[in-house]
Amino acid sequence: MKLKSSLKRKKFKVGIGILLMAIFIFFFNLTKENRTLAQMNENYKLSDTFQNESLLDRSKFVTERDGEVTIAVLGSSVTNGKGATEEQPVWGTLLEAKLNETEGIDAKVINHGYNGYSTADLISDNKIDAVIKEEPDMIIFELSLINNNRYPQNDIEQTKADIQWIMDSFSEKLPDTLVILQTANPTIYNDVFLEDGKVTYDQYNNAIAEYVKEQQWPFIDTYHVMQTKMEEQNLLLEAILADNVHPNGLGYSMWFELLNERLDVPVRTLQ
């Protein structure tokens, strides 16, 4: 009996020793990996590439570091894809496909577009928290002005406060995430005063674009750039809209093209 008991104790000690060794190796490798990742981040931030970083540069770096870059697209129905089809998808889907065609990039776009949502709705329904939980490497935030301008029209100053709150949340909870803001497409309400509205959709976009630029946040003024593209191509609004507000396939394709033209542009110059 004593012999069996002694053997059991020895086996137990050996088992504990093996377990402790496995735990040590696991944490050693984890620490080594963390040091490697930290050094990669430090080297990148000191590089010339980072000084003139573009969306493509960040995508390539994160893919090399993590194996995949995740991009959350946040906004309203024109981010979600209302008016798009499988054959002619929304701009976020087109962006994912383009990035995955690029050497050195493995990208996943996570769609956080919500039909009918204003900036206030995104906050009150915890949609900002939903994005933060994803811990994306990048966020492209379509500012939902289509719905902020909808009856009853949201006060512009409150919209500015909403955007500031959202950006502060991202900065606090996702300090290493690149956030790019953008306006949305033109609609038939560009120059229309809605019931009890104090400004038109055009004036709303102008005011918010000016505010965003003042904060020096990376920004793509989709609303005005699409108008310029339409003028250059002699296109009427009806040609790019599925209804009075939402883009059709051509509209989303045009939206993506203006993003595509800026993929290799230094983010700090996106104003």
GULO-386548 format. One record per residue (C-alpha): residue number from 0; x negated, y, z. Coordinates in Angstrom, 3 decimals, padded with zeros to 6 digits. Each point is the difference from the previous one (the first is absolute). Layout:
BEGIN
<NUM, <X, Y, Z>>
...
//
This chain:
BEGIN
<0, <000.000, 000.000, 000.000>>
<1, <-002.829, 002.348, 000.931>>
<2, <-001.700, -000.686, -003.363>>
<3, <003.180, 000.760, -001.949>>
<4, <000.561, 003.171, 002.007>>
<5, <-003.582, 001.125, -000.656>>
<6, <000.377, -000.644, -003.734>>
<7, <003.224, 002.000, -000.061>>
<8, <-001.720, 002.920, 001.724>>
<9, <-002.864, -000.143, -002.483>>
<10, <002.396, -000.087, -002.959>>
<11, <001.923, 002.898, 001.505>>
<12, <-003.179, 002.039, 000.425>>
<13, <-001.093, -000.829, -003.549>>
<14, <003.437, 001.007, -001.279>>
<15, <-000.139, 003.287, 001.909>>
<16, <-003.485, 000.611, -001.335>>
<17, <001.092, -000.590, -003.595>>
<18, <003.027, 002.272, 000.492>>
<19, <-002.138, 002.784, 001.469>>
<20, <-002.485, -000.362, -002.840>>
<21, <002.827, 000.205, -002.565>>
<22, <001.370, 003.116, 001.704>>
<23, <-003.476, 001.545, 000.019>>
<24, <-000.523, -000.733, -003.702>>
<25, <003.451, 001.377, -000.853>>
<26, <-000.556, 003.274, 001.812>>
<27, <-003.574, 000.255, -001.236>>
<28, <001.159, -000.326, -003.603>>
<29, <002.879, 002.414, 000.652>>
<30, <-002.370, 002.553, 001.484>>
<31, <-002.417, -000.498, -002.892>>
<32, <002.844, 000.493, -002.509>>
<33, <001.166, 003.142, 001.805>>
<34, <-003.541, 001.384, -000.074>>
<35, <-000.210, -000.743, -003.713>>
<36, <003.326, 001.725, -000.691>>
<37, <-000.988, 002.991, 002.129>>
<38, <-003.275, 000.298, -001.897>>
<39, <001.823, -000.223, -003.350>>
<40, <002.338, 002.792, 001.095>>
<41, <-002.897, 002.129, 001.219>>
<42, <-002.001, -000.533, -003.201>>
<43, <003.028, 000.876, -002.120>>
<44, <000.708, 003.214, 001.900>>
<45, <-003.613, 001.047, -000.501>>
<46, <000.021, -000.808, -003.723>>
<47, <000.291, 002.413, -002.903>>
<48, <003.077, -001.943, -001.116>>
<49, <001.845, 000.858, 003.202>>
<50, <-000.810, 003.688, -000.396>>
<51, <001.945, -000.012, -003.276>>
<52, <002.295, -002.898, 000.820>>
<53, <002.858, -000.809, -002.362>>
<54, <002.885, -002.390, 000.459>>
<55, <-001.907, -002.502, -002.141>>
<56, <-003.128, 000.382, 002.139>>
<57, <001.930, -000.692, 003.210>>
<58, <001.742, -002.982, -001.607>>
<59, <-003.288, -001.535, -001.106>>
<60, <-001.660, 000.551, 003.360>>
<61, <002.864, -001.523, 002.019>>
<62, <000.231, -002.965, -002.387>>
<63, <-003.708, -000.663, 000.476>>
<64, <000.349, 000.359, 003.778>>
<65, <003.268, -001.867, 000.619>>
<66, <000.734, -001.919, -003.184>>
<67, <003.147, 002.056, -000.717>>
<68, <001.129, 003.607, 000.168>>
<69, <003.555, 000.665, 001.210>>
<70, <001.903, 003.100, -001.105>>
<71, <003.312, 001.009, 001.564>>
<72, <002.234, 002.146, -002.200>>
<73, <002.453, 001.940, 002.156>>
<74, <002.992, 002.131, -000.944>>
<75, <003.502, -000.002, -001.417>>
<76, <001.887, -001.896, -002.714>>
<77, <-002.426, 001.195, -002.676>>
<78, <-002.730, -001.837, 001.895>>
<79, <002.240, -003.006, 000.619>>
<80, <000.706, -000.177, -003.743>>
<81, <003.605, 000.959, -000.644>>
<82, <000.395, 000.249, -003.784>>
<83, <-002.935, -002.319, -000.674>>
<84, <000.249, -003.454, -001.555>>
<85, <-002.149, -003.116, 000.005>>
<86, <-001.208, 000.918, -003.490>>
<87, <-000.530, 003.662, 000.942>>
<88, <-000.910, 000.007, 003.711>>
<89, <-000.442, 002.782, 002.552>>
<90, <-003.281, 001.943, 000.197>>
<91, <-001.274, -001.925, 003.057>>
<92, <000.244, -003.319, -001.829>>
<93, <-001.790, 001.474, -003.007>>
<94, <-002.716, 001.331, 002.303>>
<95, <-000.549, -003.433, 001.553>>
<96, <-000.310, -001.598, -003.434>>
<97, <-002.475, 002.642, -001.164>>
<98, <-002.203, -000.335, 003.069>>
<99, <-000.064, -003.790, -000.310>>
<100, <-001.166, 000.350, -003.589>>
<101, <-002.990, 002.001, 001.251>>
<102, <-003.238, -001.871, 000.653>>
<103, <-000.865, -000.200, 003.677>>
<104, <003.526, 000.683, 001.272>>
<105, <002.568, -002.371, 001.496>>
<106, <003.016, 002.139, 000.942>>
<107, <003.341, -000.543, 001.678>>
<108, <002.649, 002.758, -000.078>>
<109, <002.580, -000.148, 002.789>>
<110, <003.216, 001.859, -000.856>>
<111, <001.526, 002.104, 002.776>>
<112, <002.441, 001.933, -002.168>>
<113, <003.498, 000.482, 001.457>>
<114, <003.060, 000.978, -001.999>>
<115, <001.564, 003.247, 001.178>>
<116, <-002.646, 000.742, 002.642>>
<117, <-001.254, 003.485, 000.842>>
<118, <-003.112, 000.705, 002.070>>
<119, <002.247, 000.292, 003.069>>
<120, <001.497, -003.430, -000.747>>
<121, <-003.445, -001.572, -000.361>>
<122, <-000.830, 001.256, 003.486>>
<123, <003.294, -000.750, 001.755>>
<124, <000.275, -003.542, -001.435>>
<125, <-003.596, -000.852, 000.983>>
<126, <-001.155, -000.465, -003.583>>
<127, <-003.271, 001.757, 000.826>>
<128, <-000.658, -002.569, 002.731>>
<129, <000.704, -002.761, -002.526>>
<130, <-002.777, 001.354, -002.240>>
<131, <-002.391, 000.380, 002.930>>
<132, <000.570, -003.634, 001.028>>
<133, <-001.174, -001.106, -003.455>>
<134, <-003.363, 001.721, 000.659>>
<135, <-000.452, 000.825, -003.702>>
<136, <-003.309, 001.199, -001.376>>
<137, <001.769, 002.729, -001.965>>
<138, <003.409, 001.688, 000.043>>
<139, <001.600, 001.850, -002.899>>
<140, <002.786, 002.047, 001.571>>
<141, <002.733, 001.269, -002.347>>
<142, <001.514, 002.805, 002.052>>
<143, <003.693, -000.908, -000.494>>
<144, <000.891, 003.550, -001.064>>
<145, <002.689, -001.366, -002.299>>
<146, <001.964, -000.889, 003.138>>
<147, <-001.144, 002.925, 002.152>>
<148, <001.544, 002.186, -002.696>>
<149, <003.215, -002.044, -000.119>>
<150, <003.215, 001.330, 001.596>>
<151, <-000.164, 000.935, 002.815>>
<152, <-003.367, 001.496, -000.901>>
<153, <-002.714, -000.479, 002.628>>
<154, <-001.578, 003.206, 001.249>>
<155, <-003.382, 000.529, -001.681>>
<156, <-001.726, 000.899, 003.254>>
<157, <001.282, -003.198, 001.586>>
<158, <-001.260, -001.965, -003.001>>
<159, <-003.437, 001.513, 000.511>>
<160, <000.162, -001.024, 003.663>>
<161, <001.053, -003.531, -001.003>>
<162, <-002.924, -000.338, -002.396>>
<163, <-002.415, 001.326, 002.611>>
<164, <001.326, -002.500, 002.565>>
<165, <-000.401, -002.879, -002.465>>
<166, <-003.530, 001.040, -000.926>>
<167, <-000.948, 000.420, 003.669>>
<168, <001.328, -003.513, 000.676>>
<169, <-002.080, -001.459, -002.810>>
<170, <-003.073, 001.911, 001.133>>
<171, <000.377, -001.215, 003.580>>
<172, <000.970, -003.629, -000.639>>
<173, <-001.847, -000.598, -003.294>>
<174, <-003.101, 002.230, 000.180>>
<175, <-001.855, -001.934, -002.726>>
<176, <002.928, -000.157, -002.443>>
<177, <-000.082, 002.217, -003.080>>
<178, <003.322, 001.845, -000.382>>
<179, <001.013, 001.680, -003.267>>
<180, <003.201, 002.041, -000.224>>
<181, <002.100, 000.574, -003.097>>
<182, <003.215, 001.614, -001.106>>
<183, <002.564, -001.832, -002.148>>
<184, <001.381, 000.319, -003.525>>
<185, <002.098, 002.873, -001.382>>
<186, <003.799, -000.504, 000.032>>
<187, <002.985, 001.742, -001.591>>
<188, <000.284, 001.989, 003.244>>
<189, <-003.300, 001.833, -000.487>>
<190, <001.657, 003.418, -000.250>>
<191, <003.323, -000.732, 001.711>>
<192, <001.147, 001.400, 003.346>>
<193, <001.777, -002.853, 001.738>>
<194, <002.993, 000.667, 002.258>>
<195, <-001.236, 002.094, 002.960>>
<196, <-003.536, -000.380, -001.324>>
<197, <-002.364, 002.919, 000.504>>
<198, <-002.513, -000.983, -002.694>>
<199, <-000.083, -002.046, -003.186>>
<200, <-001.895, -003.284, -000.330>>
<201, <-002.636, 001.916, -001.949>>
<202, <-000.396, 002.561, 002.779>>
<203, <-000.068, -002.791, 002.587>>
<204, <-002.856, -001.710, -001.845>>
<205, <-001.888, 003.271, -000.362>>
<206, <000.240, 000.763, 003.728>>
<207, <-001.059, -003.469, 001.143>>
<208, <-002.817, -000.242, -002.561>>
<209, <-001.387, 003.320, 001.255>>
<210, <000.202, -001.225, 003.607>>
<211, <-001.742, -003.307, -000.754>>
<212, <-002.801, 001.792, -001.847>>
<213, <-000.470, 002.351, 002.949>>
<214, <-000.636, -003.049, 002.214>>
<215, <-002.600, -001.204, -002.545>>
<216, <001.479, -003.492, -000.073>>
<217, <-000.724, -002.101, -003.125>>
<218, <002.975, 000.797, -002.223>>
<219, <001.424, -000.842, -003.420>>
<220, <002.685, 002.430, -001.126>>
<221, <001.988, -002.550, -001.995>>
<222, <002.962, 002.333, -000.429>>
<223, <-001.920, 002.708, -001.856>>
<224, <-002.414, -002.315, -001.836>>
<225, <002.880, -002.036, -001.441>>
<226, <001.662, 003.174, -001.203>>
<227, <-003.210, 000.979, -001.775>>
<228, <-000.271, -003.457, -001.598>>
<229, <003.598, 000.195, -001.177>>
<230, <-000.623, 003.375, -001.613>>
<231, <-003.118, -001.322, -001.745>>
<232, <001.963, -002.987, -001.347>>
<233, <003.154, 002.014, -000.794>>
<234, <002.080, -002.201, 002.312>>
<235, <003.284, 001.023, 001.572>>
<236, <000.894, -001.043, 003.549>>
<237, <002.576, -002.448, -001.331>>
<238, <-002.790, -001.972, -001.663>>
<239, <-001.731, -000.864, 003.278>>
<240, <002.998, -000.417, 002.339>>
<241, <002.222, -003.044, 000.549>>
<242, <002.621, 002.284, 001.583>>
<243, <-000.008, 003.564, 001.307>>
<244, <-002.849, -000.649, 002.432>>
<245, <-001.860, -003.293, -000.396>>
<246, <-002.591, -000.693, -002.710>>
<247, <000.527, -002.673, -002.618>>
<248, <-002.815, -002.213, -001.286>>
<249, <-001.492, 002.839, -002.033>>
<250, <000.188, 002.324, 002.997>>
<251, <-001.763, -002.441, 002.316>>
<252, <-002.594, -000.710, -002.686>>
<253, <-000.703, 003.729, -000.296>>
<254, <-000.229, 000.251, 003.798>>
<255, <-002.535, -002.832, 000.070>>
<256, <-002.029, 001.553, -002.805>>
<257, <-000.555, 003.188, 001.967>>
<258, <-001.163, -002.161, 002.923>>
<259, <-002.225, -002.009, -002.319>>
<260, <-001.638, 003.206, -001.243>>
<261, <-000.987, 000.778, 003.586>>
<262, <-001.255, -003.408, 001.171>>
<263, <-003.653, 000.955, -000.510>>
<264, <000.370, 003.651, 001.056>>
<265, <-001.601, 000.980, 003.361>>
<266, <002.781, -000.172, 002.581>>
<267, <-001.108, 003.249, 001.609>>
<268, <000.751, 001.825, -003.250>>
<269, <003.606, -001.278, -000.255>>
<270, <001.823, 003.253, 000.533>>
//
